[in-house]
Amino acid sequence: MKSFLRKTAEHLIAQHGFDELREVAIVMPSQRGTLYLKTQLAQLGERPFISPKVMTIEEFALQMTNSELIDPITLLMEAFACFKEVDAKVDFDRFVSWGQLMLKDFDLLDLYLVDPVQLFSFLSEAKSLERWGQEYGEEHPEKFITENTKAYFKLYDHLLEVYIRLKSRLESLGLVYRGMAYRNLVENLEKGIPLAKNFKKIYFVGFNALSKAEEDIIRTLLKQGVAETLWDADEYYVKNKFHRAGNWLRNYSHPASQDYLSRGPFLWMEKHLLEDPKKVQIIGLANPSAQVYVAIEAIRKWAYTYGDQEQVALVLGDESLLDQVTQYIGEFKDRLNITMGFSIKKTQIFSLINLWWDLTKRGADGRYPTSHLMKLWQHPLVQVYAQYWSKHQHKDVHQFLVSKLASDSLYVSFDSIKEMNIPILNHVLVQVDGDFSEILGHIKRFIHQIMLAYPRNIWDEQAQAVQQAFDVCETLEKAIFDRFPISYASGKILLMQLLQQQKLTFEGPDHSSRTLHVMGLLETRTLDFDRVIVLSLNEGSLPGTRKRESLIPTDIANMSYFSLPTFTQADAVTSYHFYRLLQRAQEVILCYVQPSEKSSIKEMSRFIKQILFDWKKKNPKLILEEPILEFVKSDKKQEEPATSIEKTGEMRQKIKEVLLKRGLSASSVSMLVTCSMKYYFSQIVGLRDDKQSDDDMGADVFGTWIHKVLELLDTEIQEQHAGRMELVDWNDKILHLDDYLNRAIREIEKEKGVFELEKGFNYVLKEVAKTILENYLMVSPQWVNEPIELLEVEGSLETQVGIPIDEEIWPVKIKGRVDRLDRLGANTLRIIDYKTGKVEQKDLKIGDDLMSELTSEDIKEKLFQLWLYKFLLGKELSKPQEERVDYLKNIHTPSARIQPGIISFRNLSATVLTEKIEFRENQPLADFLNESEQLIAHWVHRLIDPSEPFEKTANLEDCQYCDFKGICHREV
């Protein structure tokens, strides 16, 4: 089927011949369309000829007014200078957050030829209140003019003056922004000023939703007999007044409409969607990734059936899928043309610059956290530099730095870094309170060091991204040179915004001859394909979200007097591009992701519903299918993860060693019951989760932090008051909680990493910790009337029990960590365990008897812990006094009463949670210890029982937070 651009090329040649084309201008919506139209003209050429002038509408407006487009950053700086003239109090830190919105609105006003005086006066305080008052029936809306409303409307009162000053400033510099060029061209045409360049004919080709300025430009040139329009319209959506895709073309194509945009007959209105035979498959898939497999398989099948010369488009509704597509589409590289840009956000240089910001932010008192400096140093791009510098220095720079930083010190000073004499590190020594221009210079030189080090023989996409990042820094440096000071925060926002706008382009030989195109929907304008695949055809992707970023309220933008575009128009534009894409395609596959409770993906696109309920009725030659796909496992054998591990003789020996060295604990027994495979990985193999360093502390760090504060407090009580709790000034402790929290975090940093406590989520956690501890210190002294003496803080108790196994005695270690051991009154010994989580009395309740409870499949871990504490303390007290640990040597055993307990900070009203831990009523300590050894024997025999292999749990909920779910292939 003849494409729109082929038809356009034939029309141009028929109208002008090859010799006259040099005097013709062709204006199109996109740069890509101009490239492919030139290709079509070249293919039709019987002999060499001079091409017509083919350009985009933006290039046309600039050339016809002899204007030069200003770059976005310089425009922002000029706009701020103008705003500063109007409001001397405005500062750049605030302006940078909404300044670009303001400029976007200025551009929009000019594109739609809105009278700025009318609009901005409508946004003023009095007009807005009057309008709202009328809408809600208020007769005297002026009463709402308060100091707050004045502050709210102050910005709008300045916009008109800034708009006027900015245009005047740009005119004096000989520069324009896009909308300004369009408005200037309209005004020139209205005044009869001729175009800057003369053409025999100007063709406007393939447009749809024109702005008011574009409409006026074309309409004026049509009236002058200079212009002609060529459209790509279909009766399916143009003749249907309810179809949004035809919102503009209905008027442009209707001769009786005042918006008619054609000179003579309307060219062209066709019936492809109504009459052409087409096959359309609509496929719903469980996740986004599955769509990529469907697309690759379809392209492979089409290539086998039709060859590789047919034009195929893979259109990504969600551009983030480009990552996955590029991983699999390489098999078609000889015909591949990726027209989408690859976001620089997904490159190594972007992550490195983020690390650079993170490190400089943490620089304080002339030092950096060692872990964060190492994180930056180990980045792949910095390692490229390290290899380069090592060659020049004839030493391993990487090992040199690692050896310098491999001490136990949490921080490294600026001076120490300078002494290493590694040039690239000199550009991370930045004080964040400095002027941004100086900071930017460091970033630029930091990137430049990597550029110099990158091997030229492997200049790849990562190297190209480094080059682009450097260019962005240079552009920004020039834009802010010799201007007002910019703070660290504002400069960071500016630079990162600029970087996020950057795209890496896919380059290759003669893309116009390629036949497989990966693109976004907007890039398909004016192009046609034999076969089309569209991915992520969901609401929020196609059409996009209804997010609107503007300083102009939607109710004003929608007013017929202004008629500024909102999301309604954006949806209609997307609808046109979508249906135009289907006009000449013979076969189409539309994929969408099925929504689920666990994902944020929205329902299938309204376009699919429209096809199902409307298009099928209108085109009897349309074959519509909704296949259900099944993904078949590969024939390749994959190693299945073990579901169970037998307890062989060799395994029993390993268990024996574990029981001697590591022993049994409440948590290990609980692990054995809930998932014996987890016990195997943790206790037998000794695997540990490699915790990734994170800026935000997790629950484990938070719990450790609380425990460390209590350890500091209890240790002070021991040292200053000989452990006598009644002598403590609790109000003073509460007053200095911030100090305790800061000291505690410094002590746990070596193990857990460095955390910023004064910002973000960590600040919230600090306040939560402070509240928890304050509540505890206020209420706990009132729980008992008897004196309390602290005996030990963060101590440990340990014993060994011999368990008969066959004809052997297996030594089993039993060990427990004591948060706090104290004496209540004269003879009650309490082992207290602090819990930051919630514990209730039901968690400690004993049913029929203690032995049954502690050997149950539904074992209560907290109750097991209390038994363990009593057993360990009882075993220690059963020793002769001189053999005991120091803090128990003076305890009189016969009168001592052991009371293990738990303090739950989320259940302080329960005071110290405890339970009467004994196997029989009023059981002597010796009998309790004997029965306890029987309990230990039960679990040891259970552990080595060959009839119970180590197995994965059947309860998948237990896998959710397990460290080993990846090994077990249970990522839930």
N, C-alpha and C positions, 0 to 999 in steps of 0.2 A: 504494500500500500504506500502511496506517495505521501511523504511527510510534509508537514506544514512549511518547513524551511525549503524543501525542494520545490514545493508549489510557489513559494514566494520568489525563489531564484528564477524560476521559469517565467513568472509574471514580469519581473524586472527586465529580463532580457527581451521578452516580447514587446514591452513598452518602449525600450530605449536602445536595444541592440548593444553590442559590446563596446562600440566606440563612444557612445554617449554616457556610459555608466560612470565615467570619471567625474561627470558633472552632477552626479546624484549623491544625496546623503541618505543614509538609512539609520534610523534611531530605534533602539530595542531596549527591553527591560533589563537585560543582563549582559555581562561581558562574555559569558559562555555562549549565549545565543549568537553574538556577533562573530565569534570564531567559527561556529558551525555553519552559519550562513555563507561566510567567505569560502568555506570548503565546498558547499553546494554550488556556488557560482563557478569556482575553479573547475569542478567536475564537468560542468556544462560548457565550459569554454572551448570553442573550436580552435582557437589560436591564442597567443598571449594578449592580454588586455590589461588596462589599468583599472584596478578595483575601485568601486564606489567608496565613499567615506562612510564607514560603518562604525557606529559609536553607541554608547549607552545614553539614556535620557539625561543623566547627571553630567556626562561629558559634553553633551549638546548644550545644556544650559550654561556651562562654564565657557565653552568656546564661543558661543553666540553673544556673550557679554564681555569677552576678553577678561575673564576673572580668574583668580588663583585661589584654590581651596586652602583654607587654613587647617593646620593639623589640630587634633582634638585637645592636646595638652596646652598648646599655645592659646587656643580659644578659651580654655578654662582659666588660664592665668589672666588673659585680657578681661574676661568677664568679672573676675574677682577685683581687678583694679577698678573697673567701673562701679562695682558695688561698694567698694571702699570709698569712692567719691560721694556716693549717695548716703551711705551709713558708715561713718568713721568707726563705729563700735564693732562692726562685724569682724570676726576673726576667721582665719583660713581653716582652723580646725573644725569649726562648725560649717563653714561654707562648702568644704570638700564633700560632705555627706549628701547635700542636696543641690549643689551647683550644677552637676551634670544633668539632673532632672530639669532644672530651669532651662538649660541650653537645649535640651531635647524638646521642651515645650516651645521655645522660641523658633526652633526649626519647623515644628508642626504648624505654628501660626502662619509662618510665611508660605509653607507648602499649600495651605488651605486658604490663603489670602484673607485671613481674619484681621479685622481692624483692631490693632493692639489697644488703642485708646478705649474702644467699646468694651473689649474683653476685660482689661485690667480694672476699669472703673466698675465693671460688674462684680469683680472679685473684691472690691473695696469693702470696707466695714459697713458703711451705711447701706449700700446697694444690697449686700448679702443679707443683712438683717431685715431689710424691707421685703426682699423676695421670700425669705423663710417665714416672715411674719404673715404675709399674704397667704402663703401655702397652708399655714396652720391656723388661720383665722384670727390672728393677733392684730388688734387695731393700732396699738402703740408699740411697735417693735423697738423703737429707739431706747426704751427702758433697759434693753439688754446690752447697751453700750457701756461696758464696765472696763476696769483696768485690764482684766484678763482677756476680754475680747479685743481690746486695743492691741495687746501684745500679740494675740493670735494673727490679727490682720496686718500687722506692721510689715511683714514680709511682702504681702500682696501690694501694699501701698508703694513699695519701692520698685516693683517689677517693671512698670512702664518706663520709669526714668532710666533704669539699667538697660532695658531693651533699646531705647533711643540712643543712649550714650555708646553702647556696644557697637551698634550699626555705624554710628558716626566714626568711631575709633577704627573699625575695620576698613571703612572706605578710605580713611586717610592713609592706611597701610597698604591699600590695593589688594585686600584679602576679603574673602567671603566664606560663610558656611553654606551648606547645601541649599537650605530653604531660602536663604537670602539671594542666592544666584537665581533661583526660580522666580522669586518675586520681582527681582530686577529685570529679568527677561520679559515678564508679563507687562511691567510698567513701560519698558522700552517699546514693545509692540503697540501698546495703547497710545503712546505718544508719536507713533509713526517713525521711530528710530529704526533704521534698517539693521538686519542681522550683521554681525561682525564678519561673516563669510557668506558669499552668495552661492546658491546652488540652483540648478535648473528645476529640481524637484526634491522634496524631502519626504521620505516615507517613514511613517510611524508603524512599526510592525510588532504584532503579538502582545499588545497591552490588554489590561483588563480593568482593574480598579485604579483609576487615575485620581490624583489629588486635584483640588480645584485649580491650582496653578498649572498643572500639566494639561488639564482640560482646556483652560483659557489659551495656553500656548498653541495647542493643536487646532482649536476652533478658529483662532485668529489667522493662523497660517492657511487653514482650509479656505477661509473667506478670501484671503489674498490670492488664492489659486496656486500657492507654492507647495502645499502639502497634499499627501494622500495617505489614507490609513488602510492597513491590512490586518484583519482580525482573525482569531482562531476561535470561533464560536460554534456551539452545537444546539440544535433546536430542543434537545431533551431538557436542558436546564434554562434556555432563554425563553421558550414559549410557555414554560410552567411558572406562573407568577409567584408560586410559593417556594420555588427552589432558590436557595441563597446563592448558588454558584452563578446565577444569571442576574444578580442584583444590579450590576452596572451595565452589562451588555444589553439588557432589555431596553434601556433608554438610548444607549449609543447606537443600537441597530434599528430603532423605530423612527422612520422618516418624519412622523408627526410630532415627535418629542423635541422640546427645545434643547435637549442634550444630545441630539443626533450628531454623530461624529463620523461623517463620511462625505466624500465629494462624489456624488452620483450614487450608483448602486452600492449597497453594503457588501464588502468583500472580506471574509467569506462566512456564510452561515451554512453549516452542513448537518448531516443526520447520522453520523457514525455511531453514536450511542443508541440510536433508535432502530437502525437497520442492519448494521454490520454483524455477522456471526462472531460471537466471542465465547470463550470458555473462562469462567471465573470460579476459582476455588476459595472458600472461606474456611480457614483452619484456626481453631482455638487450641492453645498450647498451655501447659502447666507453668512454664517459666520462660523468661526472656531468652535464655541461652538455647532452648530447644528450637526457637525460630531460626537461629543461624544454621543448625543442622538441616532443617527443612529447606532453607534457601539454597545451601550448597548442593544438596541432593537434586533439587529441581534444575539448577544450572547445569549440573553434570548430565542429567537426563536430556535436557534440551540440546546440549552440545552433541550428544550421541545421535539424537533424532534428526536435528535440523542443521548440524554443522556449527561452526563458530563464527559465521559471518552475519548471523542475525543480531540485531541490536537488542540487548537485554539490559534492563535497569533493575538494580537492587536498591530500593528506596528505604532509608532508615527513618522511621517516625521518631525513634529515640536515638539521638546521635551518639549516646554513650555506648551503643552496640558496636561502634566502629572498632573498638579494641578487639572484640571477639571475632568479628568478621575478618580482620586482617590476619588473624592467626590461622584461618582455615582456607582463605580464598587464594592463597599463593599458587595452587595448582593451575590456576587460569591466568598466570602472570603475563603471558604473551598477548592476551587480548584485554587486559585489565586497565581500567581508567578510574582511579579514585578521585572524585572531584571535591570531596569533603576535606576540610582541613582537620589535622590531628591536633587536638588541644595541647598547648604547651604545659597545661596543668598536670598532664599525665607523663611528663618527662622527668628525667633525673635532675635537671637544673632547677626545676620548680621546687622539688622537694629539698634540694640543697639550700636554696635561698630561704625557704621556710626554716630549715635548721639554723641558718645564719641568724635570722631574726630571733629565734628562740634562744640561741646562745647569748647574743648581745643583750637580750632582755634580762637574762639571769646574771649578767656581769654586775657585780656590786663590790664596793670597797676594793677595787683593783684586783678582783679575782673572779674565776669562773668555776662552776661545778665540774670536777674532773670527768664525771660520767658523760656530761653533755658535750664537752670538748672532744672526748673520744668518739662519741656518736657522730659528730661532724667529720672527724678525721677518717672514720671508717666508711664514709659515704663513697660509692663507686667512683664518682668524678674526682674526689679528692685523692683517691687511691691512684687514679691515672696520673695526677700531678706528682704523687709520691714516687711512682716508678720513674717518671721523667727526671725529677730532681735527684733521685738516687744515682742515675747514670752520670749526671754532671758532677756530683759530689763524691762519686766512687765509694759510696757507703749506703747501707740500707737505712734510708731516712725513716721508713715506717717503723722498723724495729727500734731505731734510736728514740723516736718519740714515745713509743709504747713503753720502753724501758724507763724513760723519764717520768711517765705518768703512772707507772704500775705500782706506786706506793699505796699505802693505806689512806693517804690524804684525800679528803672529800673535795677539796678545792685546790686550784692551781692559780698562782698569781700572774698578773700581766708580765711582771718582771721575769718570771721563770720562762714564760713563753718567748719573750724577746731574746733571752739568753740562748734558746735553742737555735736561733738564726735560720729559721725556715721561712722564707719570704712570704708565702701565702698566709701564714698565721698572723703576720703583722696587720693584715686587713680584717681581722676579727676583733682586734683590740679597740673597740669603739665604745665611748661613753654615750649612752642614749639620750642624755640631756643636751647634746650638742645640736648644732644646726644641721638640718637634713642634707644640705648640699655637701657637707663634709662626709656625712654617713654614706650618701650615694656614691661619692668618690671611692670610698673603701669597697663598697659592693662591686662597683665597676672594675676596680683593679683586682679584686678577688676573683671575679669571673674571667678577667683577662689572663690571669696566671694559668687557669685551667685551659683556656683557648690555646695558649702557647704550648702547653704540655700535650695537647691532644695529637696523637699520631696522624699525620696527613694521609698516610696510606689507608687508614680505616675511618675516613671522615664519613660518619653515618648520621642517622636521624638525631641521635643524642648530641653529637657535635654541632649539628645544625641548630638545635634548640639552644645550645650554649651561645652560639653566634647571635641568634635572635634576641636572647636575653640581654646580651651585651649591647646590641643596637638599641634596645628599649631604654636601657640606662643612659646611653648617650643622648637619645632624643629628649628624655626627661631632664637631663643635666643642662642641655641647651635651652630648654623651655623655662627653667627656673633661674638661669644665670642672671645675676645682677638684679634680681627682683627682691621682693619682701622675704623675710626669713620664714621657713616652713619647719614646723615641729617634727619630731621623730614620728609621732602617731599619724599625722596627716600625710607625711611623706611615704610612710609604709603603705597606707591605704591607696595612695596614688600609684605607687610602683606596682603593687600587687594587682590592682585593677587593670593596669596596662598589660601586665604579663598574662593575666587570665584571658585577655582579648586576643592574644596571639595564637595563630594556627600554623602548624607545619604543613606545607603543601607537598603532595606526592608528585614527584617529577619523573618524566620518562620520555621516550621518543614519540613524537607526533601523536598526541592523544586523540586528535580528530579522526584517526583511522582505527581506534580501538572500538570493540563491540560489546564489552561488558563494563557497565558503569555502576559504581557505588556512589550514591548521592543522597542529599536531603531533598525534601519535596520542593523547596523553593528553587533549587538548582535545576529542576526539570522544566522550567519555563521555556516555552517555544520549542522544546525538543520532543521527539517521538521515538517510540520503541516498539519492537515486535512483541516482546514478552516483558512482563513487569512483575516484580515481587515487592510487596510493601510489608514491612515489619513494624510491630508495635502499633497497630491500628486500634489504639485504646483512647478513651477520653483522657485528656491531659497531655497526650502526645500528638495525635491527629484527630480533631483539632487540639491546639495547645491549651494551657491553663488560661483562666480568665483573669490572670494577674495584670493589673494596669498600673504602671509607674508614671505618675504625673502630678504636678502641683495644681493642675486644673481639675476641680471636682467633676465627677462623671455627669451630674445633673446639668452642669453648664455646658460640658462638651457635647451632650446630646441635644441641646437646644437647636432648633432649626436655623436660628439666626447665625449660629457659629458652625454647626455640623462638623465637629471634629471627630475623628475616628475613635471608636472604643472597641472593646472585645467583640461586639456584635459584628462590626465590619471585618475584624481580623478573622473571625470564624468563616465569614462569607468568602474572603480572599482565599483561605485554605481550601474551602469547598471547590472553588473554581480550579485551582491548581490540581486538586485530586481528580476531578472528573475530566479535565483536559488531558491528564496523564493517561486515562483509560480510553480516550476517544479512538485512537488508531491501533491500540494494542490488540493482538489476536488472543493472547492467553495471559491471564492475570492470576496471581496467588496473593491473597490478602491474609496475613497472619495477625492474630491478636493474642494477648496473654490473658488467660482466664483469671479473674480476681479471686482472692481467697482471704480468709480471716487473718492470716499471718502476714499478708503483704499490703502495701499501700497502693497497689495497682488498681486503677479504676476500671469500670465496665468497658465492654467493647464499644468502639467508636460509633457515633450516630451515623457515620457514612455507611457502615456495614448494614445497619438496620434499614437505611434508605435503599440500599441495593436489594435487600431481601424483600422488602414490602412495596417497592415502587418500580425500580428499574426492570425487574423481571416481567412485570405486567406490560411495560411499554415496548420491550424488544423481544419478539417471539423467537428470535435466533440466538438469544442468550442462553447458554448452558451454565446453570448455576449448581455447584456441588459443595457439600460440607463434609468432606471425608474425615473419618476418625483415624488418626495415625497410631501405629504401634511401633515402639522402638525396640528392635531386636538386639539382643546381646551379641557381641562380636564372637566369632568362632575361636578367637585367640584365647588360650587358657590364661586365666589370671589367678594369681595366688590368693586364695581365700583366707581371711584372717581366722585364726583358730577360735573355735567356739568353746572349747574346753581343753584343760590340760590335766593329764592323768598324774596321780601321785605314785610314781614309780619308786623303787628303792633309792635311786639317785636323788629324786625330789624330796623324799623323806629326810635324807641326809642334809639337804639344803635347809629344810624346815627346822631341823635340830640346831643347825648353826644360827639361824635367825632367832630362835627362842633363847639361845644362850647370849647372843650379842645384843639383840634389840628387844626381845621379850614380848610380853603381852601388855596391852593397854586397853582402856575403854574404847578408844577410837578404832584400834585394830580389830577388836572383837566385833564391834558394830559393822566395820567394813566387811569382815568375813561373812556376816549374816546377810547383809543387804546385797553384796556382790562379791563373791569369792574371787572372781577374776581381778577385781580392783585390788583386793588384798595381795594377790599374786604379784601384780605389777608394782605395787607400792612397797610391800614388805619383803618379798622374796627376791625380785629383780632389783628393787631399789630405785625405780624410775622416779624422777621428779619433773614437774612441769617447769619449763623454762619461762619464767615470768618475764614478760616484756616491760621495759620501763615505760611509764606513762606519766603524763603531767598530773592527771587526777588520781588521787589515791583510791584504792579499792577498799572493800569491806575488811580484807585481811590486814591491810596497813592501818586502817582506822581502829580496829580492835587492838592491834599491837600498841598503837599510840596511847589509847586509854590505859592499857595495862602498864605501860612505861610511866605514865604520870602517877598512877597509884603506887608504883614501886618507888618512885622518887619521894612521894609523900610519906609512905610507910617507913622508908629508910631514914628519913629525917626524924621521924617520931622515935625511932629506935636510938638514933645517935644523940638527939637533943633532950629527950625525955625518958630515956631508958625503956622505951616501949610503952610508957604509961599513957593511955589514950585520954584519960580525964584531965591531963595537964595541957592538952593541946588547945591553942587558940584557933578554933575552926574558922572564925570570921577572917582572921589574917590569912589563912590558907586560901580561902575563897577569893580574897582581895588580890592574891598573887597568882591566880590560876593561869593568866596569860604567860607568866614567866615559866611556870611548870610545863605548860604545853609547848613552849618554844624550846626549852631544854630537852624535853622528851623527844621531839621530832629530830633535833640535832643528834641525839644518841642512836636513833634507829635508822638514820640516813645511810649509814655504811652498809646496812643489810638491805634496806628497802628502796634506796634511791633518794634524790634530792627533790623536795616538793616546795613550790611557791605557795605560801599560806595566806598572803594578803590579797589574792585575786581569784576570781572564778569560783569553781565548785569547791576547791580546797578551802576557800575562805568560809563557805557555807558549812563545810564539815567541821572546821575549827569552832565555829559558833555552836554547832550541835554538840561537839565534845565538851565545850565549856559549860553548856547548859546541863548536860548529863552529870558532869562532875560536881557542879555547883549544887544541883538537887541532892546528890548523894551525900556531899559533905554537910549539907544543912540538916538532913533527916536522920542519917545513920547514928549520930551521937545520942539520939533520943530513943533508940530501939531497946536498950537494956538499961537497968539501973545498977547493975553490978559493975565493978571495975574490970577493965580489959587491959591485958598486958601483951604487947606484940612480942613473939618469940623469934620468928623468922620471916623474912621477906624473900620471895623468889628463890626458895631453897629447893632441894630435891630429896626424895626418900627412895631407897632402893633395897631390894632383898632378892634372894634366890631360893627357889623351891625345887626340890627333887621330885620328879614325876615318874613313876614306874611305867616303862614302855617295853612290853615283851619281857626280856630278861635284863633290861638295862634300866638305869636311872638317868633320865634326861634332866639336866639343870635348866631351869626356866627363869629368866630374869623378869622381875616385876618392878617397874620404876614409875614414879610419878613426879610431876613438877608442882611445887606448892606456891601458889600466888601469895598466900599469907597464912601463917600459923599463929594463933593467939591463945591465951588462957583467959577464960571467962570466969570471974569469981575465983574461988579457991582451987577447984579441981576439974573444971570442964575444958578440955583441949579441943579447939576448933581448927579444922583445916578449911579455909575459905577459898573458893574458886570464883573469880570475877567473870561474869558473862555480859558482853555488850548486846547479845541477842536476848530474845524474850524466853524466859523459863517460868513455868507455872507449877503449882503443887501437884497437878495431875501427872506431870512428867516424872515425878518421884514416887508416885503412889504404888504401894505393894499390894498385890492381889491376894491369892491364897497363901503363899509363903515366899520368902526371899529367894530360896534356891530355884523354885519354879520360874520366878520372874527373871532371874539372871541367866537361865538356860533356855529361855523362850526364843522362838523365831522372831517375835516382835519385841526384841530386847529394848529396854529403855536405857539409852546410852548415859544419860545424866545420873540415873540411879546406879548404874554399874560404876560410874565414876566415884560416887559417894562410898560405895562398898570398897573400892580400890583404895581410897584415902584411909578409910578406917583400918583396912588390912595392913597397909604399909606402916601406919603409925603404931598399930598394935604389935607388929613384928619388931619394930624398933624398941618399943617399951618393954618387950619381953626379954631383951638382952640385958646383961649386967650393966649397971649404970656407967661404969668406966668405958664400956665398948660402944655406947650410944653416940649419936652425933652431938656436938657440943650443946646445942640449944635444948636438948632433952635430958641432959645428964642430971639435972636437979629436980626432975619430975618424980613424985612419989607414986609408983605404979599402982598399988592396991586401991588408992582413993581416986585415981584419975578416971575421968569419964570422957570417952571420945565422941565428938559430935561433928562429923563432916557437914559442910553446908555450901550453898551457892548464893551469891548476890547477883541478881539479874537487874541491870540498869534500866531495862524496859519494864520492870515490874517491882519498883522499889517499895510499893505499898505492902508487898509480901515479906518485907525485911529479909532475914537470912532464911532461905529455903532449906529445910532439912527433913530427915525421915529417920525413924528408929531402925538402924541397920543391925539386924540380928536374925539368925536363922530360927531361933526358938526364944520364947519369952524369958527375960532375965538370964540370958546365956552368959556364962563366964567367958572372959576374954580368950582363955586357952582353947575352950571348945569352939569359939567363933573362928579362931585361926585354923583349927583343924578342918572344920567344914569348908572354910575358904579355900584350903588347898585341894579339897575334893572338887570345888567349883573350877579351880584352875585346871585340874586334871581332866574335867569334862571337856573344856574347850581345847586342850592340847590333843586329846583323843579325837575330837571332832575335826581338828585341823589336819591330822595325819590320816584320817579314815580313807582308805583307797576307794571305797564305794562312793565317795563324794568328791569328784574331781573339781578343780577350780573352773567355775563356769560364769558366763555373763548373766547378769540379772535379766529376768523377764520383764521387769518394770522399767520401761523406757524413760519415765519421768526421773528416775534416779540417775540417768545418764546425762541429764541436762547440764549440770555444772561439774561433771567429772573431768579430771585432768587427762584421762586416757580414752575419751570417747573417739578421738581421731584414730587411735590404734585399733579400736574395736569397730571402726566404720559405723559409729552411731552418732553422727552429727545431727542432733535433733533440735 
